[in-house]
């Protein structure tokens, strides 16, 4: 599991983000750390994008494997005891 930003020794880089004023005010009122929250959200978006990219890149192999199982059954299925 990747380290959270508060546990990481990665160097930080300043950047500007544009967010809704209402979201900003509510986050400040609740004491939410904007930088940390943004980093968590961006890390989640990266993970999701990488997953989608991997699925797209491997779609052919996944479909081929699924077709094999549909046609031939699970490999070594006769040895399963559950």
N, C-alpha and C positions, 0 to 999 in steps of 0.2 A: 504494500500500500504506500503510495507516495506520501512524503512528509507534507504536513500543512505548512502554510506560509509562515506561521509563527514558530515552527520547529525547524525550518529550513535555514541554511546558512547562505542561500543563494543571494547574490547582490540584487538590490532593487533598482529600478529605473523609473524616474518620474515620467508621468504621462497625463494627458488631459482626457477626460471622459465627459461626454454630454449625457445627462440623465434628466428625467422629468423633475421639475421643481417640487412637485407634490411628493415624489418618492424620496427626494433629498431631505425635505423637511421632516417627513415621517421617520426616516432612518436616523436623523440627528436627534429627534425627540426620543427615540427608543435607545439611543446610545450605541447604535450599530457602527462598527468600524467599516467605513466605506472601502478603503483599500483592501482590507482582508476579505470582505464580502465579494468585491469585484474579482479578486484573484481566485477565490473559490468557484465562483460562477464561470469564469473564463476557463479554469481547469476542467470543469464539468463539460463545457462546450467543446473543448479540445478532445476529451475522451470520447464524447458522442460522435464528433466528426471523424475521428480515427476509426471508430467502430464501423460507421457507415462506409468509410473508404475501404476498409478491409473486406466488408461484406460485398461491396461492388466488385472489388478486384478478384474475389474468390467465388463469385456467383456461379460461374461455370462449373467449378469443381464441386461445389455444394450441390448443385442441381444434378450433376452426374452421380454423385454418391447417393443422393436420395432416390434417383431413378434405379440404381443398382439394388438398393434395399427393397424398393417396391416390387421389383421384378424377381429378385432372388431370395429375399428375406435377410434377416440379420446374419452376418458372418458369425460362425461358431455358435449359433443359437441353440444347437442341440446340447451344448455343454453348460447352458445356464440353468441354475437351480432355483431361481426366484421368479 
